[in-house]
Amino acid sequence: MTDSGATLRTSLERDELLVCPGVHDPLTAAVADSIGFDAIYMTGYGTSLSKTGYPDAGFVTMPEMIENAANIQERIDVPLIADSDNGYGNATNVIRTVREYIKAGVGAIHIEDQTFPKRCGHTKGRQVIPREEAIGKIEAAADVRDDRAEDFVLIARTDARGTGDGSLDEAIGRANDFLAAGADVAFVEGPTDESELERIGREVDGPIVYNFVGDLGSSPYVDLESLKEWGFDIVLFPITSMLSTIANVYADLSTFADDPVAAMRDIDDTFNAQPVGTLHEFSGFPEVVEWEQQYLPDEAQDKYEDSLGDDLESE
């Protein structure tokens, strides 16, 4: 397996903005990977909603998040940046969390300084832990990185903007403390306008992330050139696949309710217009057939005569 962390670090060394579409499962990740991005982001909100049916309010657990991240990273050829919420406990819990994400093979995670249970960084009611405690969690995460996988990228997120006293001063102070504690990248959640983004770019002493959540939150729509000019290095679009899935499935099923046959024909036509091949090809059946031909005895392949396997073999 490619060292995702090393590949991600190479991308970050370029003088380019790293744009990461958000995906919520291996299927949407496979779509993103087929289009071609240098890195992909696993959304915590989308993971929670797709796996549990509930929003990003502390309902999804560490094993569920790591399982999703591992399955996504296995399916794609580029590094995955994964949400790891608040590390699922205190500094000692963070140690196991980081070890498990490293074992999952992802390129990076971000850990935030919210209390437990956490909630989406663009909702009311979220709170942050004391700064000293948050620094200790980042130190623990950095020590695991250094011990287990030096190229693994540790992103430290602060939700202090909009919680507690809500000041940008507090958020920038925390971001710089997290970088000093060993984080590779800082992530200030919730800036409210362009002037705050410019200030984050000036005053945070290290690589920085912008979380582009659109209408979901308070952070502004800005063009990518401005973000690059202000000093941002990574832009996450966390809810891309989630919103697209909800909107398109809703529209298709609304049509389906009126005329299932016509709706299914339209869905087929829309799918076939995309440059991904047939559903069997996109999902990876040709590779499965190759495995079967390579490893199964001849008599075990008889069941594929005049079936899917023969069809794929003949293509």
C-alpha positions as CSV (number, residue, x, y, z in Angstrom):
1,M,0.0,0.0,0.0
2,T,1.2,3.5,-0.9
3,D,2.3,5.5,2.1
4,S,-0.6,8.0,2.2
5,G,1.1,10.2,4.7
6,A,4.2,10.6,2.7
7,T,2.2,11.3,-0.5
8,L,0.1,13.9,1.3
9,R,3.2,15.6,2.6
10,T,4.6,15.8,-0.9
11,S,1.3,17.5,-2.0
12,L,1.5,20.0,0.8
13,E,5.0,20.9,-0.1
14,R,3.8,22.2,-3.5
15,D,2.9,25.9,-3.9
16,E,-0.7,24.9,-4.6
17,L,-3.9,24.8,-2.7
18,L,-4.9,21.3,-1.9
19,V,-8.6,21.0,-2.7
20,C,-10.3,18.0,-1.0
21,P,-13.9,17.0,-1.8
22,G,-15.8,15.5,1.1
23,V,-17.1,11.9,0.8
24,H,-19.1,9.8,3.3
25,D,-18.4,6.2,2.3
26,P,-16.3,4.1,-0.1
27,L,-18.9,4.4,-2.9
28,T,-18.8,8.2,-3.0
29,A,-15.0,8.1,-2.5
30,A,-14.6,5.8,-5.5
31,V,-16.5,8.4,-7.6
32,A,-14.3,11.2,-6.4
33,D,-11.2,9.1,-7.0
34,S,-12.3,8.3,-10.6
35,I,-12.4,12.1,-11.3
36,G,-8.9,12.8,-10.0
37,F,-8.0,14.7,-6.9
38,D,-4.7,14.8,-5.0
39,A,-6.5,14.0,-1.7
40,I,-10.0,13.2,-0.5
41,Y,-11.7,14.1,2.8
42,M,-13.9,11.8,5.0
43,T,-16.6,13.8,6.6
44,G,-17.6,13.1,10.1
45,Y,-21.1,14.5,9.6
46,G,-21.6,12.4,6.5
47,T,-20.2,9.3,8.2
48,S,-22.6,9.7,11.1
49,L,-25.6,10.4,8.9
50,S,-24.9,7.5,6.5
51,K,-24.0,4.9,9.1
52,T,-26.4,5.8,11.9
53,G,-29.1,8.0,10.4
54,Y,-28.3,10.7,13.0
55,P,-26.5,14.0,12.6
56,D,-23.0,15.0,13.8
57,A,-23.8,15.2,17.5
58,G,-21.6,12.5,19.0
59,F,-23.6,9.5,18.0
60,V,-21.0,7.8,15.8
61,T,-18.2,5.9,17.7
62,M,-14.5,5.6,17.1
63,P,-14.7,2.1,15.7
64,E,-17.4,3.1,13.2
65,M,-15.3,6.1,12.1
66,I,-12.1,4.1,11.7
67,E,-13.9,1.3,9.9
68,N,-15.3,3.8,7.4
69,A,-11.9,5.5,7.0
70,A,-10.1,2.2,6.4
71,N,-12.7,1.1,3.8
72,I,-12.4,4.4,2.0
73,Q,-8.6,4.5,2.0
74,E,-8.6,0.9,0.7
75,R,-10.8,1.9,-2.2
76,I,-9.0,5.0,-3.4
77,D,-5.5,5.6,-4.7
78,V,-4.9,9.0,-3.1
79,P,-4.4,10.0,0.5
80,L,-7.5,10.3,2.8
81,I,-7.8,13.1,5.3
82,A,-10.2,11.7,8.0
83,D,-12.2,13.4,10.6
84,S,-11.4,12.0,14.1
85,D,-13.7,14.3,16.0
86,N,-12.3,15.1,19.5
87,G,-10.2,11.9,19.7
88,Y,-13.1,10.2,21.6
89,G,-11.9,11.1,25.1
90,N,-9.0,12.6,26.9
91,A,-5.3,12.4,26.0
92,T,-5.0,8.7,26.8
93,N,-8.0,7.9,24.5
94,V,-6.3,10.0,21.8
95,I,-3.3,7.7,21.9
96,R,-5.4,4.7,20.9
97,T,-7.4,6.8,18.4
98,V,-4.3,7.9,16.5
99,R,-2.8,4.4,16.6
100,E,-6.0,3.0,15.0
101,Y,-6.2,5.6,12.3
102,I,-2.5,4.9,11.5
103,K,-3.3,1.2,11.2
104,A,-6.2,2.1,8.9
105,G,-3.6,3.6,6.5
106,V,-5.1,7.1,6.1
107,G,-2.8,10.0,5.3
108,A,-4.1,12.4,7.9
109,I,-6.6,13.1,10.6
110,H,-7.9,16.2,12.4
111,I,-8.6,16.3,16.1
112,E,-10.6,19.1,17.6
113,D,-10.8,20.6,21.1
114,Q,-14.5,20.2,21.7
115,T,-15.9,18.6,24.8
116,F,-17.5,15.1,24.7
117,P,-20.0,14.4,23.2
118,K,-19.1,16.8,20.4
119,R,-21.3,18.2,17.7
120,C,-21.0,19.8,14.2
121,G,-18.7,22.8,14.4
122,H,-21.4,24.9,12.8
123,T,-24.2,24.3,15.3
124,K,-25.1,26.0,18.5
125,G,-24.3,24.4,21.9
126,R,-20.7,23.2,21.2
127,Q,-18.1,23.7,23.9
128,V,-14.3,23.4,24.0
129,I,-12.1,21.9,26.7
130,P,-9.5,24.1,28.6
131,R,-6.6,25.1,26.4
132,E,-4.0,23.2,28.5
133,E,-6.0,20.0,28.3
134,A,-6.3,20.4,24.5
135,I,-2.6,21.0,24.1
136,G,-2.0,17.7,26.0
137,K,-4.2,15.8,23.6
138,I,-2.2,17.2,20.6
139,E,1.1,16.3,22.3
140,A,-0.2,12.8,22.8
141,A,-1.2,12.5,19.2
142,A,2.1,13.9,18.0
143,D,4.0,11.4,20.1
144,V,2.1,8.5,18.6
145,R,2.8,9.9,15.1
146,D,6.5,10.2,15.8
147,D,6.6,6.7,17.2
148,R,4.4,4.8,14.7
149,A,4.4,6.7,11.4
150,E,6.4,9.9,11.0
151,D,4.8,10.9,7.7
152,F,1.3,10.7,9.1
153,V,-0.1,14.2,9.0
154,L,-1.7,15.6,12.2
155,I,-4.2,18.4,11.8
156,A,-5.2,20.2,15.0
157,R,-8.6,21.9,14.9
158,T,-9.9,24.5,17.3
159,D,-13.6,25.3,17.7
160,A,-13.0,28.2,20.1
161,R,-14.3,30.7,17.6
162,G,-18.0,30.8,18.6
163,T,-17.7,29.0,21.9
164,G,-16.7,30.2,25.3
165,D,-15.8,33.9,24.8
166,G,-16.0,33.2,21.1
167,S,-13.0,35.3,20.2
168,L,-10.8,34.9,17.2
169,D,-7.9,35.8,19.5
170,E,-8.6,32.6,21.5
171,A,-8.9,30.5,18.4
172,I,-5.6,31.8,16.9
173,G,-3.9,31.4,20.2
174,R,-5.0,27.8,20.4
175,A,-4.0,27.1,16.8
176,N,-0.5,28.3,17.4
177,D,-0.2,26.4,20.7
178,F,-1.3,23.2,18.9
179,L,1.4,23.7,16.2
180,A,4.0,24.2,19.0
181,A,2.7,21.0,20.6
182,G,3.6,19.0,17.4
183,A,0.6,19.4,15.0
184,D,1.6,19.6,11.3
185,V,-1.3,21.7,10.3
186,A,-3.7,24.1,12.1
187,F,-7.5,24.3,11.5
188,V,-9.5,27.3,12.9
189,E,-13.1,26.4,12.6
190,G,-15.9,29.0,12.1
191,P,-14.3,32.2,10.8
192,T,-17.2,34.6,10.0
193,D,-15.9,36.8,7.2
194,E,-13.0,37.4,4.9
195,S,-11.2,39.7,7.3
196,E,-11.0,36.9,9.8
197,L,-9.6,34.5,7.2
198,E,-7.0,37.1,6.3
199,R,-6.0,37.4,9.9
200,I,-5.8,33.6,10.4
201,G,-3.5,33.5,7.4
202,R,-1.3,36.2,8.9
203,E,-1.2,35.1,12.5
204,V,-1.2,31.3,12.5
205,D,2.4,30.2,12.3
206,G,2.1,27.2,10.1
207,P,0.1,25.4,7.4
208,I,-3.6,26.1,7.7
209,V,-7.0,24.5,6.7
210,Y,-10.2,26.2,5.6
211,N,-13.4,24.3,6.0
212,F,-15.8,25.2,3.1
213,V,-19.2,24.3,4.4
214,G,-21.3,26.6,2.3
215,D,-24.8,27.4,3.5
216,L,-24.5,24.9,6.4
217,G,-22.5,27.2,8.6
218,S,-21.2,30.7,9.3
219,S,-18.0,30.6,7.2
220,P,-18.1,32.7,4.0
221,Y,-18.1,31.7,0.4
222,V,-14.7,32.8,-0.9
223,D,-12.8,32.1,-4.1
224,L,-9.8,29.7,-4.0
225,E,-7.3,32.3,-5.3
226,S,-8.1,34.5,-2.3
227,L,-7.5,31.6,0.1
228,K,-4.2,30.8,-1.5
229,E,-3.2,34.5,-1.3
230,W,-4.1,34.6,2.4
231,G,-1.8,31.7,3.1
232,F,-4.2,28.7,3.3
233,D,-2.8,25.3,2.3
234,I,-5.8,22.9,2.4
235,V,-9.5,23.5,1.6
236,L,-12.0,20.9,2.7
237,F,-15.4,20.7,1.2
238,P,-16.8,18.3,3.8
239,I,-20.5,18.0,2.8
240,T,-20.1,17.7,-1.0
241,S,-21.1,14.0,-1.4
242,M,-23.7,14.1,1.4
243,L,-25.6,17.1,0.0
244,S,-25.3,15.7,-3.6
245,T,-26.6,12.3,-2.5
246,I,-29.6,13.7,-0.5
247,A,-30.6,16.2,-3.3
248,N,-30.2,13.8,-6.2
249,V,-31.8,10.8,-4.5
250,Y,-34.7,12.9,-3.3
251,A,-35.3,14.3,-6.8
252,D,-35.0,10.8,-8.4
253,L,-37.3,9.1,-5.9
254,S,-39.9,11.9,-6.2
255,T,-40.0,11.2,-9.9
256,F,-40.0,7.5,-9.3
257,A,-43.1,7.8,-7.0
258,D,-45.0,9.1,-10.0
259,D,-43.7,6.8,-12.7
260,P,-41.2,4.1,-11.6
261,V,-40.4,2.9,-15.2
262,A,-39.8,6.3,-16.7
263,A,-37.8,7.4,-13.6
264,M,-35.6,4.2,-13.8
265,R,-35.0,4.9,-17.5
266,D,-33.9,8.5,-16.7
267,I,-31.6,7.2,-13.9
268,D,-30.0,4.7,-16.3
269,D,-29.5,7.4,-18.9
270,T,-27.9,9.8,-16.4
271,F,-25.6,7.1,-15.2
272,N,-24.6,5.9,-18.7
273,A,-23.8,9.5,-19.6
274,Q,-20.9,9.5,-17.0
275,P,-17.4,8.3,-18.1
276,V,-17.3,5.5,-15.5
277,G,-18.3,2.4,-17.6
278,T,-21.0,0.0,-16.6
279,L,-22.0,-0.4,-13.0
280,H,-20.2,-3.8,-12.9
281,E,-17.0,-2.1,-14.3
282,F,-17.1,0.8,-11.9
283,S,-17.7,-1.4,-8.9
284,G,-14.7,-3.5,-9.7
285,F,-16.1,-6.8,-11.0
286,P,-13.4,-7.1,-13.7
287,E,-10.8,-7.3,-11.0
288,V,-12.8,-9.8,-9.1
289,V,-12.9,-12.0,-12.2
290,E,-9.1,-11.7,-12.6
291,W,-8.7,-12.9,-9.0
292,E,-10.9,-15.8,-9.6
293,Q,-9.1,-16.8,-12.8
294,Q,-5.8,-16.5,-11.1
295,Y,-6.5,-18.3,-7.8
296,L,-9.6,-20.6,-8.2
297,P,-9.3,-24.1,-9.6
298,D,-10.8,-24.5,-13.1
299,E,-13.8,-26.6,-11.9
300,A,-14.7,-23.7,-9.5
301,Q,-15.1,-21.4,-12.4
302,D,-17.6,-23.5,-14.3
303,K,-20.4,-21.6,-12.5
304,Y,-19.5,-18.5,-14.5
305,E,-20.3,-20.0,-17.9
306,D,-22.9,-17.8,-19.6
307,S,-22.9,-15.5,-16.6
308,L,-21.5,-12.2,-15.3
309,G,-17.9,-13.6,-15.2
310,D,-17.9,-14.8,-18.8
311,D,-19.4,-11.4,-19.9
312,L,-16.7,-9.5,-18.2
313,E,-14.0,-11.9,-19.3
314,S,-15.0,-11.3,-23.0
315,E,-14.8,-7.5,-22.8
